Amino acid sequence: MQEPEPVDWARWMRALGRQNRCMREFLGLSQAQLAKLAGVSQGAISRFESGRGMSTPILIVVKIYLALACELRALDPAILRDDVRRLLQIGPPLAEDMAWREEAHLTDTDLLELVQLYRGLPEGQRHALLSAMRAALDSLGGTQPLTIG
């Protein structure tokens, strides 16, 4: 019986870092944006993507994966390759839940519930929820409109 070849971990980590960079760029995220979403430093992202991250703790790699997976799940699955869709199905629901909580840095339980309600709605009904919320907020004394950008 033939012995399997040993894994070249440095090569494997460089390839993983390149894949990470490709996904990040596909999502239109900068290293700084991904770092914020993952709760790691921008330097950790840079080292990992450039293949200088051989000593990157597995926790950092998992945090980066969860942040990217969360962003990919927000896309229409039809635009993703089959292998990416299968990859996104991996992982316990708890890990997914923790990833988007960390991404949004939500600690207020009422706000967390609001986000869960929004995300639980089909895409077509989310606008109706936001319209109803705006009307309710206006009746409570008016609010400033949210500007993103």
N, C-alpha and C positions, 0 to 999 in steps of 0.2 A: 504494500500500500504506500502510495506516494505522499510524502509530507507536504502540507500546504505551504506556499511561500509566505514568509513573514510579511506583515503589513508594514509598509513604509509610512509611518505616522506623520512625518514631516510633509511628505507629498500629499497625504490624505487631508491634512489640516489646510494646506495651501489651496487644494481643490474646494474644500468646504468654504473657505474664505472667499474664493472667487464666486462661488454660487451665491453666497450671502450678498456680495456686492451687486451681482446681476439682479437679484430679487429687489434689493433696495433701490437700485436705479430704475427698474421697471415700475416700482411704486412711486417714483418721483421724490424719494426722500433723500435728504442730505445725511451725512454721517451724524451730524449734531441732532437732527430730528429723530433718527432711529435711536440714538443714545438716550434721548429723553424718553421716548416711548418704552424702551427696554429697561430704563433705570440703571444705566451703566455710563461710563465716561465715553466721550468721543474718541479718546485715545485707545480705549479697549476695542472699539469698532474698527479704527484704523489699523491697529496691530493685527486683529483677527483677519480682516479683509486682505491685508498685504502679505499674509503668510508669516508674519513675525510673531504670531500668537501661540507658539507651541506650549507655552506655559499658561495659556488662557484657562482659567478654572471652568469646569463643566457648567457651573451655575451661570456664568456669563454667556456661554454658548446657548444654554436653554432660554435665558431671558431674551436674547436676540431672536432666537427661533420663535418664541411666543409672540413677540412684538410683530415680527414679519407675518406670522400666521394670522394674527388678528387683522392686520391691514389687508392681507390677501383675501380673507373671508368676507371683507366688505365689498369686494369686487363681484361682478357678475361671473358666476362659475363658468359660463359658456366661453369666456375669453381665456380661461386657463387650460393648460395642457392636462391630459388625463393623469399623468404622474404627479402633478402639483395638486390636483383635486384629491387624489388618494393620500398624499402626504398630509393634507389639511384634515383628513378624517382621523389621523392618529392622535392619540392623547386623550386623557380622561377629561370629562366635562369640567372638573374642578380646575384643571390647568387652564382651560380656555377662560373660565370665569375670572381667575386670578389675573390672566394676561390683560384683559380689557380693563379691569379695575386699576391695575398698576398704570396702564397707558393713560388713563384719564386722571390718575391721582385722586380718586374719589375716596373721601373719608366720611362725608356726610351721608348718613344712611337714607335720608329722604331723597337726596339727589341721586344716590345709587339706585333707589327704587324707580325713580323717574327714568333714568337711563335704561333700566331693565324693561320697563313698560314700553318705551320707545322702540328698543331693539326687538321686542317680542311681536311687534306689529308687522304685518306685510308692508313692503315698500310703499304700495299705493295708499295705505291708510296713515302713514306717518305724517304727511302734510296736514291731514285733517286734525290730528292730535295737536300739532304745533299751532294751527289756527285757533283751536279751542283754547289752548293755553295762553296765546297772545291776548285773546278777548278777555279771558279771566284776569290776566295781569293788568290789562288796561282798566278794568273795572275796579281794581284794587288801588289805583292811584297812578297808573301810567308807569311805563318803563322805557328805557332807552333801547332802541333796536340793536340787535346784535350785528356787528360787522366783522366779517371774517376776511383776513387777508393780511 
